[in-house]
Amino acid sequence: MFQIKGVHHIALNCRDAMKVALFFKEILEIPISLENRVEGDPIYFQFGDMTRIGLHQATIDGRNGFGQVDHIAFTVASHDELDYLVDKLETRNICYRGPIERPTSFNLYFETPDGHHLEVRLDKDEADDT
């Protein structure tokens, strides 16, 4: 029997892997250890129980389209967290779109310095009055 347990990691090609790592660390506050890093090796980091991302230093420009990652969506638990991130993006002059209210969530969209599309969403629940 074959059963997938979950996603092991998502690999992103980067023009500057360190710059993208610092973006995840500073903007999304994901703890990333950059000590003892071997230059040119991918930068891997994990958050939550199983979510792992690898930042790979690319040598040539990729092509957006089939076979490429469209975006990565993260989840938060409160409007306060979503508002906190909006304030942080504005303070750093990072362009964003949203939060957009959808039938089941509020969605905020922005990009890493290398153009990876990111989404942070707050799922609605029955107790949500907004």
C-alpha positions in Angstrom: 0.0 0.0 0.0 1.2 3.5 -0.9 0.3 6.5 1.4 1.9 9.9 1.3 2.5 11.2 4.8 3.0 14.8 3.9 5.3 17.2 2.1 9.0 16.7 3.0 10.2 20.0 1.6 9.6 22.7 -1.0 12.7 23.7 -3.0 12.9 27.2 -4.4 15.5 28.4 -6.9 17.0 31.7 -5.9 19.3 34.2 -7.5 20.5 35.0 -3.9 19.6 32.3 -1.5 21.0 34.2 1.5 18.9 37.3 0.7 15.7 35.1 0.5 16.7 33.3 3.7 17.0 36.6 5.5 13.6 37.6 4.1 12.0 34.5 5.6 13.8 35.1 8.9 13.1 38.8 9.2 9.7 39.2 7.6 8.0 35.9 8.5 10.0 35.4 11.7 10.9 31.8 10.9 13.9 30.7 12.9 16.7 29.9 10.5 20.2 29.0 11.5 22.7 30.4 9.1 25.7 29.4 11.1 28.1 26.7 9.8 26.6 27.1 6.3 28.7 25.9 3.4 28.7 28.5 0.6 26.7 27.2 -2.4 24.8 24.5 -0.4 21.1 24.9 -0.1 19.7 26.6 3.0 17.0 24.4 4.6 14.8 25.4 7.4 11.8 23.9 9.1 8.8 25.4 11.0 5.8 23.7 12.5 5.9 19.9 12.8 6.7 19.0 9.2 7.0 22.1 6.9 10.5 22.3 5.4 11.7 24.7 2.7 15.0 24.5 0.8 16.5 27.6 -0.8 18.8 26.6 -3.7 21.2 28.9 -5.3 20.3 28.9 -9.0 23.0 29.3 -11.8 20.5 30.1 -14.5 17.2 31.9 -14.6 14.2 29.6 -14.3 11.1 29.8 -16.4 7.7 30.3 -14.7 5.1 27.9 -16.0 4.4 24.1 -15.9 6.6 22.3 -13.4 7.3 25.4 -11.3 6.0 26.3 -7.9 3.2 28.8 -8.2 3.2 30.0 -4.6 3.5 28.8 -1.0 0.7 29.5 1.4 1.2 29.8 5.1 -1.5 30.0 7.8 -2.0 32.2 10.8 -4.5 31.9 13.7 -5.7 35.5 14.1 -6.5 38.8 12.5 -3.9 40.4 14.8 -1.2 38.2 13.2 -2.4 39.2 9.7 -2.5 42.9 10.7 0.9 42.6 12.3 2.4 41.2 9.0 0.7 44.0 6.9 2.3 46.6 9.2 5.6 44.9 8.8 5.4 44.8 5.0 4.4 48.5 4.9 7.2 49.5 7.2 9.7 47.7 4.9 8.1 49.0 1.7 7.2 45.5 0.5 4.4 45.5 -2.0 1.5 43.3 -1.1 -2.1 42.6 -2.1 -4.9 42.1 0.5 -5.9 40.9 2.9 -8.7 39.8 0.5 -11.8 38.4 2.0 -12.8 35.1 0.4 -15.7 32.8 1.3 -13.5 30.7 3.7 -10.5 32.9 4.4 -8.7 36.2 4.4 -5.7 36.1 2.1 -2.6 38.3 1.9 -0.2 38.1 -1.1 3.4 39.3 -1.5 6.8 38.2 -2.9 10.3 37.3 -1.7 13.1 39.4 -3.1 13.6 36.8 -5.9 9.9 36.9 -6.9 8.6 33.7 -5.1 4.9 34.2 -4.6 3.8 33.9 -1.0 0.4 33.9 0.6 -0.5 34.2 4.3 -4.1 33.2 5.0 -6.4 33.3 8.0 -9.1 30.6 7.7 -12.5 31.7 8.8 -14.4 29.7 11.4 -17.9 29.8 12.8 -16.8 32.1 15.6 -15.4 34.7 13.3 -17.6 37.8 13.4 -15.9 39.8 10.6 
